[in-house]
């Protein structure tokens, strides 16, 4: 099964990619909007913790994707500067 990543693809690892949308699983199962790559007001990233707990998640690759995404969108307010300006309208899609 193949999945078309949102263009442009800024970085692609073994299991995760950083795209115009945000962070996407290469198999198309999970998508995290760029607006969600920074902790919320409570200081947590629930999607990140949930994905790390899933069996088969490549932790190093997910952490690398998060690092790359944060370099593209250095703060919550900058998510629209690279890629899809509608990225804030969703969080994790599965």
C-alpha atoms as an extended CHARMM CRD file, in Angstrom:
* protein
*
        94  EXT
         1         1  UNK       CA              0.0000000000        0.0000000000        0.0000000000  PROA      1               0.0000000000
         2         2  UNK       CA              1.4260000000        3.3370000000       -0.9830000000  PROA      2               0.0000000000
         3         3  UNK       CA              0.5550000000        6.7610000000        0.3440000000  PROA      3               0.0000000000
         4         4  UNK       CA              1.1770000000       10.0960000000       -1.3320000000  PROA      4               0.0000000000
         5         5  UNK       CA              2.7330000000       12.5230000000        1.1180000000  PROA      5               0.0000000000
         6         6  UNK       CA              1.6730000000       16.1620000000        1.1250000000  PROA      6               0.0000000000
         7         7  UNK       CA              4.0450000000       18.1300000000       -1.0970000000  PROA      7               0.0000000000
         8         8  UNK       CA              6.5720000000       19.4720000000       -0.6450000000  PROA      8               0.0000000000
         9         9  UNK       CA              8.3690000000       16.8780000000        1.4180000000  PROA      9               0.0000000000
        10        10  UNK       CA             11.0010000000       18.7130000000        3.4560000000  PROA      10              0.0000000000
        11        11  UNK       CA             12.5400000000       15.6160000000        5.0710000000  PROA      11              0.0000000000
        12        12  UNK       CA             11.8800000000       11.8890000000        4.8580000000  PROA      12              0.0000000000
        13        13  UNK       CA             13.0840000000        9.2940000000        7.3220000000  PROA      13              0.0000000000
        14        14  UNK       CA             12.5130000000        5.5540000000        7.5980000000  PROA      14              0.0000000000
        15        15  UNK       CA              8.9550000000        5.8380000000        8.9650000000  PROA      15              0.0000000000
        16        16  UNK       CA              8.1140000000        9.5520000000        9.2050000000  PROA      16              0.0000000000
        17        17  UNK       CA              8.2830000000       12.5920000000        6.9430000000  PROA      17              0.0000000000
        18        18  UNK       CA              8.0450000000       16.3410000000        7.3940000000  PROA      18              0.0000000000
        19        19  UNK       CA              5.7750000000       17.8120000000        4.7430000000  PROA      19              0.0000000000
        20        20  UNK       CA              3.8680000000       20.9960000000        4.0060000000  PROA      20              0.0000000000
        21        21  UNK       CA              1.1330000000       19.6400000000        6.3120000000  PROA      21              0.0000000000
        22        22  UNK       CA              3.4080000000       18.8300000000        9.2550000000  PROA      22              0.0000000000
        23        23  UNK       CA              4.5840000000       15.3510000000       10.2690000000  PROA      23              0.0000000000
        24        24  UNK       CA              3.1920000000       12.3720000000        8.3570000000  PROA      24              0.0000000000
        25        25  UNK       CA              3.7180000000        8.6460000000        8.7030000000  PROA      25              0.0000000000
        26        26  UNK       CA              5.0220000000        7.1900000000        5.4520000000  PROA      26              0.0000000000
        27        27  UNK       CA              2.2520000000        4.5680000000        5.5060000000  PROA      27              0.0000000000
        28        28  UNK       CA             -0.3980000000        7.3100000000        5.6560000000  PROA      28              0.0000000000
        29        29  UNK       CA             -1.7980000000        6.1950000000        9.0160000000  PROA      29              0.0000000000
        30        30  UNK       CA             -0.8830000000        9.2700000000       11.0910000000  PROA      30              0.0000000000
        31        31  UNK       CA             -0.6550000000       12.9800000000       10.3460000000  PROA      31              0.0000000000
        32        32  UNK       CA              0.2370000000       15.7480000000       12.7730000000  PROA      32              0.0000000000
        33        33  UNK       CA             -0.5090000000       19.3220000000       11.7440000000  PROA      33              0.0000000000
        34        34  UNK       CA              2.3770000000       21.7760000000       11.8810000000  PROA      34              0.0000000000
        35        35  UNK       CA              0.3930000000       23.8090000000       14.4180000000  PROA      35              0.0000000000
        36        36  UNK       CA              0.5840000000       20.8700000000       16.8350000000  PROA      36              0.0000000000
        37        37  UNK       CA              4.3610000000       20.3110000000       16.9310000000  PROA      37              0.0000000000
        38        38  UNK       CA              4.8350000000       22.5850000000       19.9380000000  PROA      38              0.0000000000
        39        39  UNK       CA              3.4820000000       21.8690000000       23.4220000000  PROA      39              0.0000000000
        40        40  UNK       CA              0.1230000000       23.3600000000       24.2900000000  PROA      40              0.0000000000
        41        41  UNK       CA             -0.5980000000       25.5690000000       27.2920000000  PROA      41              0.0000000000
        42        42  UNK       CA             -0.2760000000       22.5740000000       29.6110000000  PROA      42              0.0000000000
        43        43  UNK       CA              3.2560000000       21.8820000000       28.3170000000  PROA      43              0.0000000000
        44        44  UNK       CA              2.4490000000       18.4620000000       26.8590000000  PROA      44              0.0000000000
        45        45  UNK       CA              2.4190000000       16.8200000000       23.4360000000  PROA      45              0.0000000000
        46        46  UNK       CA             -0.2350000000       14.1000000000       23.8490000000  PROA      46              0.0000000000
        47        47  UNK       CA              0.0240000000       12.9620000000       20.2090000000  PROA      47              0.0000000000
        48        48  UNK       CA              3.7860000000       12.4740000000       20.5670000000  PROA      48              0.0000000000
        49        49  UNK       CA              3.4340000000       10.4170000000       23.7350000000  PROA      49              0.0000000000
        50        50  UNK       CA              0.6490000000        8.3340000000       22.1620000000  PROA      50              0.0000000000
        51        51  UNK       CA              2.6440000000        7.6110000000       18.9960000000  PROA      51              0.0000000000
        52        52  UNK       CA              5.7520000000        6.6880000000       21.0080000000  PROA      52              0.0000000000
        53        53  UNK       CA              3.6790000000        4.1050000000       22.9150000000  PROA      53              0.0000000000
        54        54  UNK       CA              2.3900000000        2.4550000000       19.7280000000  PROA      54              0.0000000000
        55        55  UNK       CA              4.0180000000       -0.8350000000       18.8440000000  PROA      55              0.0000000000
        56        56  UNK       CA              6.3220000000       -0.4980000000       15.8680000000  PROA      56              0.0000000000
        57        57  UNK       CA              6.9380000000        3.2370000000       16.1260000000  PROA      57              0.0000000000
        58        58  UNK       CA             10.5080000000        4.1100000000       15.2440000000  PROA      58              0.0000000000
        59        59  UNK       CA             11.2300000000        6.4400000000       18.1730000000  PROA      59              0.0000000000
        60        60  UNK       CA             14.4570000000        7.8530000000       16.7490000000  PROA      60              0.0000000000
        61        61  UNK       CA             12.8040000000        8.6130000000       13.4100000000  PROA      61              0.0000000000
        62        62  UNK       CA              9.7810000000       10.2670000000       15.0680000000  PROA      62              0.0000000000
        63        63  UNK       CA             12.0710000000       12.4060000000       17.2310000000  PROA      63              0.0000000000
        64        64  UNK       CA             14.1020000000       13.3840000000       14.1500000000  PROA      64              0.0000000000
        65        65  UNK       CA             10.9080000000       14.3690000000       12.3110000000  PROA      65              0.0000000000
        66        66  UNK       CA              9.8480000000       16.5110000000       15.2580000000  PROA      66              0.0000000000
        67        67  UNK       CA             13.2540000000       18.2000000000       15.3360000000  PROA      67              0.0000000000
        68        68  UNK       CA             13.1410000000       18.9480000000       11.5990000000  PROA      68              0.0000000000
        69        69  UNK       CA              9.5420000000       20.2000000000       11.8160000000  PROA      69              0.0000000000
        70        70  UNK       CA             10.4250000000       22.5200000000       14.6740000000  PROA      70              0.0000000000
        71        71  UNK       CA             13.3230000000       23.9220000000       12.6530000000  PROA      71              0.0000000000
        72        72  UNK       CA             10.8500000000       24.7480000000        9.8390000000  PROA      72              0.0000000000
        73        73  UNK       CA              8.2040000000       26.1350000000       12.1990000000  PROA      73              0.0000000000
        74        74  UNK       CA             10.2270000000       27.6200000000       15.0890000000  PROA      74              0.0000000000
        75        75  UNK       CA              7.1310000000       28.6320000000       17.0570000000  PROA      75              0.0000000000
        76        76  UNK       CA              3.3940000000       27.8970000000       17.0680000000  PROA      76              0.0000000000
        77        77  UNK       CA              2.6120000000       31.1180000000       15.2030000000  PROA      77              0.0000000000
        78        78  UNK       CA              4.9180000000       30.3250000000       12.2690000000  PROA      78              0.0000000000
        79        79  UNK       CA              3.2320000000       27.1260000000       11.0100000000  PROA      79              0.0000000000
        80        80  UNK       CA              1.6450000000       28.8800000000        8.0310000000  PROA      80              0.0000000000
        81        81  UNK       CA              4.9470000000       30.1500000000        6.6660000000  PROA      81              0.0000000000
        82        82  UNK       CA              5.9900000000       26.8080000000        5.2010000000  PROA      82              0.0000000000
        83        83  UNK       CA              3.4280000000       24.8180000000        3.2840000000  PROA      83              0.0000000000
        84        84  UNK       CA             -0.2970000000       24.5850000000        3.8910000000  PROA      84              0.0000000000
        85        85  UNK       CA             -1.8190000000       27.6510000000        5.5810000000  PROA      85              0.0000000000
        86        86  UNK       CA             -4.7610000000       25.4820000000        6.6820000000  PROA      86              0.0000000000
        87        87  UNK       CA             -2.5620000000       23.1720000000        8.7540000000  PROA      87              0.0000000000
        88        88  UNK       CA             -3.8870000000       24.5650000000       12.0270000000  PROA      88              0.0000000000
        89        89  UNK       CA             -7.3900000000       23.2870000000       11.3140000000  PROA      89              0.0000000000
        90        90  UNK       CA             -6.5230000000       19.6950000000       12.2610000000  PROA      90              0.0000000000
        91        91  UNK       CA             -4.4540000000       17.7870000000       14.7360000000  PROA      91              0.0000000000
        92        92  UNK       CA             -3.5500000000       14.1300000000       14.4120000000  PROA      92              0.0000000000
        93        93  UNK       CA             -5.4900000000       12.3730000000       11.6710000000  PROA      93              0.0000000000
        94        94  UNK       CA             -5.6090000000        8.6050000000       11.7040000000  PROA      94              0.0000000000
